[in-house]
Amino acid sequence: MAVAPALAVSGAALGGAARAPRPTGGAPVGGSGRRGAVGAAAASGKVVVPEGENDGLTSSAGSAQFQSDELEVPDITAGQIESSEITHGASEADAEALNREVLGSAPQEKPRTVPPPGDGQKIFQIDSMLQGYKYHLEYRYSLYRRIRNDIDEHEGGLEAFSRGYEKFGFNRSAEGVTYREWAPGAHSAALVGDFNNWDPNADRMSKNEFGVWEVFLPNNADGSSPIPHGSRVKVRMDTPSGIKDSIPAWIKYSVQAPGAIPYDGIYYDPPEEVKYVFKHPQPKRPKSLRIYETHVGMSSPEPKINTYANFRDDVLPRIKKLGYNAVQIMAIQEHSYYGSFGYHVTNFFAASSRFGTPEDLKSLIDRAHELGLLVLMDVVHSHASSNTLDGLNGFDGTDTHYFHSGPRGHHWMWDSRLFNYGNWEVMRFLLSNARWWLEEYKFDGFRFDGVTSMMYTHHGLQVSFTGNFNEYFGFATDVDAVVYLMLVNDMIHGLYPEAVTIGEDVSGMPTFALPVHDGGVGFDYRLHMAVADKWIELLKQSDEAWKMGDIVHTLTNRRWSEKCVAYAESHDQALVGDKTIAFWLMDKDMYDFMALDRPATPTIDRGIALHKMIRLITIGLGGEGYLNFMGNEFGHPEWIDFPRGPQRLPSGKFIPGNNNSYDKCRRRFDLGDADYLRYRGMQEFDQAMQHLEEKYGFMTDDHQYISRKHEEDKVIVFEKGDLVFVFNFHCNNSYFDYRVGCRRPGVYKVVLDSDAGLFGGFGRIHHDAEHFTDGSHDNRPHSFSVYTPSRTCVVYAPAMGSDLQSMPFG
């Protein structure tokens, strides 16, 4: 349940602590006191607010009742019209000039607003079975509507509410720097850092009745910033847990000094000539989403931490060549522990400094856009690091600041803290966080991590979801968390219509990927996590035990009208303690028999064949989007093991380290590129598969028909659009004159063949052969005969002259 806001949107500024101006480079001379004027940063410029006007700051710490008569709601007016809409690709300078010519001296921006809530009733038309859970769903939607109304009334709307970074943290104006922090548990607070010689008496902060601390630092006498760019900063607080120095919660950059353990917050405000200026428009959302999942740090073939710049120059062109149209980047939010894969976030607004500067990240994203690639961020709003030195845990000395208290606020398996999504300031923080990455860095959307953990109080642990609706809509559901997800999807899609949101949910909650105004949670896609689990389950069995019907059921078992992103394996399967598909299939033989100058073993032949088949049937039937973790397209050997030293758990168990080695924390792209290794064939097949989807768009084609699931033959045949996919999973049997059904008459030819020599196959299929339809078969109006060798998959398309000449076979 939401409680009262801490900061109403207003052009006025809060009266608080301030210090007098000081000579350039000199020691601070001012102390605590009321300031004369504060510049409030706004989207259209800087505004100096006279002394005495109140900002209307309130807080969730205290009454849950809204004091609406004490809050000011501003008139939200037009800002700037986006230059790309009126210049059609002109340069930024030309766009600004045209803005001035058309609109006056100052560039104007179209107002961006989030559409009002709908009635939330369409979900019951989509699925009548939801009628039995109408009370729960309508309660959920009524809570969402109530919070939307409260945000409109007290914050000026969701658009303004999600710009919390313009009020909290550090904000520069023409007059100086204002720093605000919500820390209701603290008894006193002071801003300290290099700029004031870490003197806790120099820049004391004042606290309003709602727990918001503030200090204003006027410019130096020469007009320069009172805090130099790159300075180390922290907030020193006297808290119920003692005196502590914390990195500001809204910090935009933090670094770990060589040899140091804690991180330092960095005041990040580079000069204009250093700031990166985006040059390329963001691509439109593709109909079929083909995602290349990446981690910048481990993206180098060398055993080291890679950089944003190297990723931009070396990895992005590879992704484009492979045929993917989106890159998903993990571990962007700053995380003190590298081995957490980026999931134990400490600084939510800071781009990880391990890989470079924020400007480097912006350059990476801009280059991706130049290549036509969407850039999705793996965002973590499901939990936060339990680190008390660098993160939010115990920030104000209490257990209940951003998180639930007691066991509900601790994830026992992840050793992390769990947000209180019903708290007003937590909502502001997280909504603004999502907005920040879209606005400042031009990300094209998000993959939300750990959504199942958010939506249920049991976090999906030790629970098996069977599909019974009682599992989704009952007392185990964290309605506050679900409503937050509705709000963040609402904000994202309302303000950034082309943005993509993907939720990592293993439960399969109905309405998860339906629009919020229809009553859904609002995601564009759900990750189809059951598919990867099914492949691991099958790989532990003999080939003879594989059931064709079971494979098809798992791939197609998803809710109608709710889109999914399917994957055969992601980063989860590559981590130490698990195995990739290639390693499950070929294991130790990968070390000795992947060179083409020596004979392959039966294990290698089987592994390469099934590796290709698993991927093609997953992209063919698994969803409306597809994901692959970097390197797995060519069967990357071994596992991922981040550098780590030995440790002893609280239980007393000793876990040996790996001598802090980066050897298993890299991607050997050279293996996939080597024309003397068998990895090359798997990479070539994945590339051809992506380009086939790009050409035919079969993932999102409205026509899908599965005409054959033959258990004895181990054959699966299905249609996607006009394409016919034929899979023969039999370990020994090949079939001549095997008849397959289709919906259109005519002549069919091969457009993709896993058995082609280029793809490491045996070349048993003749690609020039024409297959003429003749009569019905398998309840299809037409059919044609094919040769289907064992352990192969072949895609056929209606022959249309030169249209079939684009797929390479070698």
FILUM-211622 format. One record per residue (C-alpha): x, y, z. Coordinates in steps of 0.2 Angstrom, whole numbers, padded with zeros to 4 digits, always signed. Layout:
N
XYZ...
This chain:
810
+0000+0000+0000+0007+0017-0005+0010+0030+0008+0012+0049+0007+0025+0057-0005+0041+0065+0001+0043+0077-0014+0030+0086-0023+0034+0092-0041+0036+0111-0040+0046+0124-0047+0049+0131-0030+0064+0125-0020+0065+0119-0002+0073+0130+0011+0087+0121+0019+0105+0121+0024+0118+0131+0014+0135+0138+0015+0142+0155+0009+0152+0156-0007+0171+0153-0005+0186+0158-0015+0190+0147-0029+0201+0133-0023+0200+0139-0005+0194+0130+0011+0175+0131+0015+0171+0146+0025+0152+0144+0028+0142+0133+0040+0124+0128+0042+0111+0140+0038+0096+0145+0027+0100+0149+0009+0095+0164-0001+0091+0155-0017+0092+0139-0025+0092+0134-0044+0081+0120-0048+0086+0111-0064+0072+0109-0076+0071+0101-0093+0070+0117-0102+0083+0127-0092+0088+0133-0075+0076+0143-0064+0081+0153-0049+0068+0152-0035+0066+0166-0022+0070+0163-0004+0055+0156+0006+0045+0147-0006+0042+0129-0001+0045+0114-0012+0032+0104-0003+0043+0090+0002+0034+0076+0012+0039+0058+0016+0033+0041+0018+0040+0041+0036+0025+0045+0045+0006+0047+0041-0001+0037+0026-0014+0051+0024-0011+0064+0010-0010+0082+0015-0017+0088-0002-0021+0105+0004-0002+0108+0008+0005+0102-0009+0007+0112-0025+0004+0104-0041+0012+0113-0056+0005+0116-0073+0015+0104-0084+0018+0113-0100+0027+0110-0117+0045+0109-0117+0055+0104-0132+0049+0096-0149+0061+0082-0152+0072+0087-0167+0072+0070-0175+0053+0073-0179+0056+0089-0188+0073+0086-0196+0072+0068-0203+0090+0064-0198+0098+0082-0199+0113+0085-0188+0110+0091-0170+0115+0108-0174+0104+0109-0189+0090+0103-0179+0092+0116-0165+0093+0130-0178+0077+0124-0186+0069+0123-0169+0074+0141-0166+0067+0146-0183+0051+0137-0181+0047+0139-0162+0057+0154-0157+0073+0157-0148+0073+0142-0136+0070+0124-0142+0054+0117-0138+0049+0099-0133+0033+0090-0135+0025+0087-0118+0026+0068-0114+0012+0061-0103+0007+0044-0098-0011+0040-0104-0024+0039-0090-0028+0021-0084-0041+0011-0093-0055+0001-0085-0044-0015-0084-0058-0026-0090-0052-0033-0106-0042-0047-0098-0059-0055-0093-0064-0055-0112-0047-0062-0117-0048-0076-0104-0065-0080-0096-0056-0092-0083-0050-0076-0075-0068-0072-0070-0066-0083-0055-0052-0072-0049-0061-0056-0053-0061-0050-0035-0042-0051-0034-0038-0044-0051-0050-0029-0048-0043-0026-0031-0026-0026-0040-0032-0014-0053-0041-0002-0041-0024-0001-0031-0015+0004-0047-0028+0017-0051-0028+0024-0034-0009+0026-0034-0010+0034-0052-0023+0046-0045-0012+0050-0030+0003+0053-0041-0007+0064-0052-0014+0074-0037+0002+0076-0027+0016+0074-0039+0010+0082-0055+0008+0065-0064+0019+0050-0068+0029+0059-0080+0035+0071-0067+0036+0058-0053+0048+0048-0063+0060+0062-0064+0066+0060-0046+0084+0062-0051+0080+0080-0055+0077+0083-0036+0086+0070-0027+0105+0067-0027+0116+0081-0034+0108+0094-0046+0118+0108-0053+0110+0125-0057+0117+0142-0062+0119+0146-0044+0127+0131-0037+0124+0113-0032+0109+0106-0022+0111+0089-0014+0095+0080-0007+0093+0063+0001+0079+0054+0009+0085+0047+0025+0072+0048+0039+0081+0037+0051+0096+0048+0052+0099+0060+0066+0111+0072+0057+0119+0072+0040+0133+0081+0032+0140+0081+0014+0158+0077+0014+0171+0074+0001+0187+0080-0007+0179+0097-0010+0178+0101+0008+0193+0090+0015+0180+0078+0022+0175+0091+0035+0158+0085+0043+0155+0103+0050+0158+0112+0033+0142+0107+0024+0129+0101+0036+0112+0096+0030+0095+0101+0036+0081+0089+0038+0063+0093+0035+0049+0085+0045+0047+0071+0032+0065+0064+0032+0072+0073+0017+0089+0081+0020+0096+0095+0010+0111+0106+0007+0114+0120-0006+0132+0124-0011+0134+0140-0020+0146+0142-0034+0164+0148-0030+0168+0166-0032+0173+0163-0050+0157+0155-0055+0164+0137-0055+0156+0122-0047+0158+0121-0028+0161+0102-0031+0174+0099-0045+0170+0085-0057+0177+0069-0052+0178+0073-0033+0175+0059-0021+0159+0062-0011+0149+0054+0003+0135+0058+0015+0140+0056+0034+0126+0052+0045+0123+0050+0063+0111+0035+0063+0103+0023+0075+0117+0011+0070+0131+0024+0073+0140+0036+0063+0143+0030+0045+0149+0037+0028+0137+0032+0014+0138+0034-0005+0123+0045-0010+0108+0034-0015+0106+0043-0031+0124+0044-0036+0128+0043-0055+0145+0036-0054+0156+0027-0041+0173+0019-0042+0184+0008-0032+0202+0014-0029+0216+0002-0033+0218-0009-0017+0203-0002-0008+0188-0012-0002+0174+0001-0002+0168+0011-0016+0168+0030-0017+0154+0040-0024+0160+0052-0038+0152+0069-0041+0150+0067-0060+0147+0083-0070+0159+0083-0084+0163+0099-0095+0152+0101-0110+0167+0096-0122+0168+0079-0113+0150+0075-0113+0145+0062-0126+0132+0069-0139+0121+0055-0147+0122+0056-0166+0111+0042-0171+0092+0039-0169+0086+0025-0159+0079+0010-0170+0061+0006-0171+0055-0009-0162+0057-0024-0173+0042-0036-0175+0053-0051-0172+0065-0049-0157+0082-0058-0158+0092-0054-0143+0111-0057-0140+0113-0057-0122+0130-0050-0116+0141-0045-0102+0154-0031-0106+0167-0037-0093+0168-0054-0099+0166-0051-0118+0185-0051-0122+0194-0067-0128+0208-0062-0116+0207-0066-0098+0203-0048-0092+0189-0036-0088+0184-0029-0105+0179-0011-0108+0164-0002-0115+0175+0005-0129+0182-0013-0134+0164-0020-0133+0158-0006-0145+0172-0008-0157+0174-0027-0157+0158-0036-0151+0144-0025-0158+0150-0028-0176+0150-0047-0172+0132-0046-0166+0126-0037-0181+0135-0049-0193+0127-0064-0184+0110-0057-0188+0103-0052-0171+0093-0036-0170+0095-0032-0151+0109-0033-0138+0105-0036-0120+0118-0030-0108+0120-0037-0091+0129-0029-0076+0127-0011-0080+0121-0005-0063+0136-0003-0052+0139-0018-0041+0153-0020-0029+0155-0039-0031+0160-0043-0048+0156-0061-0046+0137-0057-0043+0136-0056-0062+0129-0038-0059+0114-0044-0049+0119-0038-0032+0117-0019-0036+0124-0006-0024+0122+0010-0034+0107+0009-0045+0109+0025-0055+0128+0023-0058+0135+0014-0074+0148+0001-0068+0165+0010-0068+0174-0007-0071+0171-0005-0089+0174+0013-0092+0165+0030-0090+0147+0035-0092+0152+0043-0109+0160+0027-0115+0143+0018-0111+0134+0031-0121+0146+0029-0136+0143+0011-0135+0124+0013-0136+0125+0026-0150+0136+0014-0160+0123+0000-0158+0110+0012-0164+0120+0016-0179+0121-0003-0183+0102-0004-0181+0103-0014-0165+0091-0011-0150+0100-0010-0133+0091-0018-0119+0097-0017-0101+0096-0031-0089+0089-0020-0075+0088-0026-0057+0073-0020-0047+0069-0036-0038+0082-0035-0024+0097-0025-0019+0114-0030-0012+0116-0033+0007+0132-0023+0006+0131-0009+0019+0147+0000+0014+0142+0004-0003+0124+0001-0006+0107+0005+0001+0106-0008+0015+0105+0001+0031+0108+0017+0022+0100+0028+0036+0105+0016+0050+0088+0007+0050+0082-0010+0043+0067-0002+0035+0073+0012+0024+0070+0006+0006+0066-0012+0012+0054-0023+0021+0059-0026+0039+0063-0043+0046+0063-0059+0036+0052-0052+0023+0065-0039+0019+0079-0052+0016+0081-0065+0002+0088-0080+0011+0094-0088-0005+0102-0073-0014+0108-0065+0003+0101-0048-0003+0088-0035+0003+0070-0034-0004+0062-0018-0008+0045-0012+0000+0036-0008-0016+0022+0000-0007+0032+0014+0000+0030+0030-0009+0049+0035-0010+0054+0017-0015+0042+0019-0030+0049+0036-0034+0067+0029-0033+0064+0014-0044+0052+0022-0057+0065+0036-0058+0079+0023-0060+0070+0016-0075+0067+0033-0083+0085+0038-0080+0093+0024-0090+0080+0027-0104+0082+0046-0104+0101+0048-0100+0108+0033-0109+0095+0030-0123+0093+0012-0119+0079+0005-0129+0071-0006-0115+0074-0018-0101+0074-0036-0096+0068-0035-0078+0077-0048-0068+0069-0059-0054+0051-0054-0057+0045-0070-0050+0054-0066-0034+0045-0049-0033+0027-0055-0037+0026-0068-0023+0030-0068-0005+0038-0085-0006+0049-0078-0021+0046-0094-0031+0057-0104-0020+0053-0122-0016+0037-0119-0026+0031-0129-0041+0019-0119-0052+0007-0131-0060-0004-0118-0069-0018-0118-0056-0024-0100-0055-0025-0100-0036-0006-0100-0037-0006-0083-0045-0020-0074-0037-0020-0077-0019-0012-0073-0002+0005-0077-0008+0004-0063-0021+0014-0047-0017+0001-0035-0024+0012-0020-0020+0025-0027-0031+0014-0032-0045+0006-0014-0045+0024-0007-0045+0027-0017-0061+0011-0011-0068+0017+0007-0064+0034+0005-0072+0027-0003-0088+0014+0011-0089+0028+0024-0087+0040+0016-0099+0027+0013-0113+0018+0029-0110+0034+0040-0112+0044+0029-0123+0032+0020-0135+0045+0011-0144+0053+0004-0128+0053-0015-0125+0050-0023-0108+0054-0041-0104+0050-0049-0088+0060-0064-0081+0045-0074-0074+0045-0093-0071+0028-0094-0064+0018-0090-0080+0006-0078-0071-0009-0075-0082-0010-0056-0088+0009-0054-0086+0011-0049-0104-0005-0039-0107-0006-0020-0107-0010-0012-0091-0025-0002-0097-0033-0019-0101-0029-0025-0083-0012-0034-0087+0005-0032-0079+0011-0023-0094+0026-0032-0100+0029-0034-0119+0037-0051-0117+0039-0065-0104+0055-0075-0104+0049-0093-0108+0061-0100-0095+0053-0118-0095+0061-0121-0112+0079-0121-0106+0074-0132-0091+0066-0144-0103+0082-0146-0114+0093-0149-0098+0080-0162-0093+0081-0171-0110+0100-0170-0111+0101-0180-0095+0091-0194-0104+0095-0206-0118+0090-0200-0136+0078-0214-0136+0068-0207-0121+0065-0191-0130+0046-0188-0133+0042-0177-0148+0025-0173-0140+0033-0167-0124+0046-0156-0134+0032-0148-0144+0021-0145-0129+0035-0137-0119+0039-0125-0133+0021-0120-0137+0014-0120-0119+0011-0102-0117-0004-0090-0115-0013-0084-0131-0010-0066-0135+0005-0065-0122+0021-0064-0131+0037-0074-0125+0055-0073-0128+0062-0091-0129+0079-0097-0127+0088-0114-0127+0100-0108-0114+0105-0091-0106+0119-0085-0095+0111-0096-0081+0116-0112-0089+0134-0106-0092+0138-0103-0074+0150-0113-0064+0140-0128-0056+0130-0130-0072+0133-0134-0090+0130-0127-0107+0120-0137-0120+0137-0140-0129+0145-0146-0113+0131-0157-0109+0132-0165-0127+0150-0166-0129+0159-0164-0112+0177-0169-0112+0178-0173-0130+0177-0154-0134+0195-0153-0128+0203-0165-0140+0191-0168-0155+0185-0151-0161+0199-0149-0174+0195-0153-0192+0212-0161-0195+0207-0176-0185+0192-0187-0185+0177-0183-0174+0170-0195-0162+0152-0201-0162+0150-0189-0146+0155-0174-0156+0145-0178-0171+0129-0181-0161+0133-0165-0151+0135-0153-0165+0120-0160-0174+0108-0159-0159+0116-0142-0154+0109-0135-0171+0092-0144-0170+0089-0138-0152+0092-0120-0157+0081-0120-0173+0066-0129-0165+0067-0117-0150+0067-0101-0162+0054-0110-0173+0041-0114-0160+0046-0106-0143+0040-0089-0144+0039-0072-0153+0057-0068-0148+0073-0077-0146+0088-0075-0135+0106-0082-0135+0120-0079-0123+0136-0073-0131+0147-0087-0136+0134-0101-0135+0130-0099-0153+0146-0109-0157+0145-0120-0142+0157-0111-0131+0167-0124-0121+0168-0125-0102+0158-0113-0090+0159-0096-0083+0169-0094-0066+0172-0076-0060+0188-0072-0052+0187-0077-0033+0197-0081-0018+0193-0094-0005+0179-0091+0007+0171-0098+0023+0153-0097+0024+0144-0093+0040+0139-0111+0042+0158-0115+0043+0159-0123+0025+0175-0119+0016+0174-0115-0003+0190-0114-0012+0193-0100-0024+0201-0100-0041+0216-0089-0037+0206-0074-0044+0208-0080-0061+0199-0073-0076+0203-0088-0087+0185-0094-0086+0178-0077-0086+0180-0072-0105+0172-0077-0121+0183-0086-0134+0176-0078-0150+0192-0084-0158+0186-0102-0157+0170-0098-0167+0180-0089-0180+0193-0102-0183+0190-0111-0199+0200-0126-0193+0189-0129-0179+0171-0137-0178+0165-0122-0168+0164-0113-0184+0151-0123-0192+0139-0121-0177+0142-0102-0178+0138-0102-0196+0122-0111-0193+0117-0099-0180+0120-0085-0191+0111-0092-0206+0096-0096-0194+0095-0078-0188+0096-0071-0206+0082-0084-0211+0071-0076-0197+0075-0059-0203+0070-0063-0221+0054-0073-0217+0049-0066-0200+0043-0083-0195+0043-0081-0176+0029-0068-0177+0019-0075-0192+0001-0078-0188+0001-0095-0196+0008-0109-0186+0002-0128-0188+0011-0143-0181+0006-0157-0193+0017-0171-0186+0024-0177-0169+0029-0195-0173+0036-0204-0158+0042-0219-0167+0050-0210-0181+0056-0196-0169+0050-0183-0182+0042-0166-0180+0035-0156-0194+0027-0139-0193+0023-0124-0203+0027-0106-0199+0020-0094-0212+0024-0102-0228+0039-0111-0222+0039-0130-0218+0051-0136-0204+0056-0154-0204+0066-0162-0189+0072-0179-0187+0078-0183-0170+0081-0201-0173+0098-0206-0168+0100-0219-0182+0085-0219-0195+0085-0208-0210+0069-0208-0221+0068-0207-0240+0052-0201-0248+0045-0195-0231+0029-0186-0234+0026-0169-0225+0011-0158-0226+0009-0140-0231-0004-0127-0233+0001-0120-0250+0003-0130-0267+0018-0128-0278+0036-0131-0278+0047-0131-0262+0065-0129-0260+0078-0130-0246+0082-0113-0238+0091-0120-0222+0099-0137-0219+0108-0141-0203+0117-0155-0212+0126-0143-0224+0145-0145-0225+0146-0126-0220+0137-0130-0204+0148-0145-0199+0136-0158-0207+0138-0172-0219+0130-0164-0234+0116-0177-0237+0103-0165-0243+0103-0159-0261+0099-0140-0261+0095-0139-0279+0081-0152-0278+0063-0146-0281+0049-0154-0271+0032-0154-0280+0016-0154-0269+0005-0169-0272-0011-0173-0262-0015-0170-0244-0006-0178-0229-0007-0176-0210-0023-0166-0211-0015-0153-0223-0022-0149-0240-0005-0152-0248+0011-0162-0246+0028-0166-0253+0041-0179-0251+0058-0176-0243+0074-0186-0238+0076-0183-0219+0093-0189-0213+0095-0194-0194+0098-0179-0183+0095-0166-0195+0083-0151-0197+0078-0144-0214+0067-0129-0218+0058-0128-0235+0050-0113-0243+0039-0111-0259+0051-0108-0274+0050-0090-0280+0065-0089-0292+0079-0079-0285+0071-0076-0268+0079-0093-0263+0097-0088-0267+0101-0079-0250+0105-0094-0239+0123-0100-0239+0126-0119-0238+0144-0121-0242
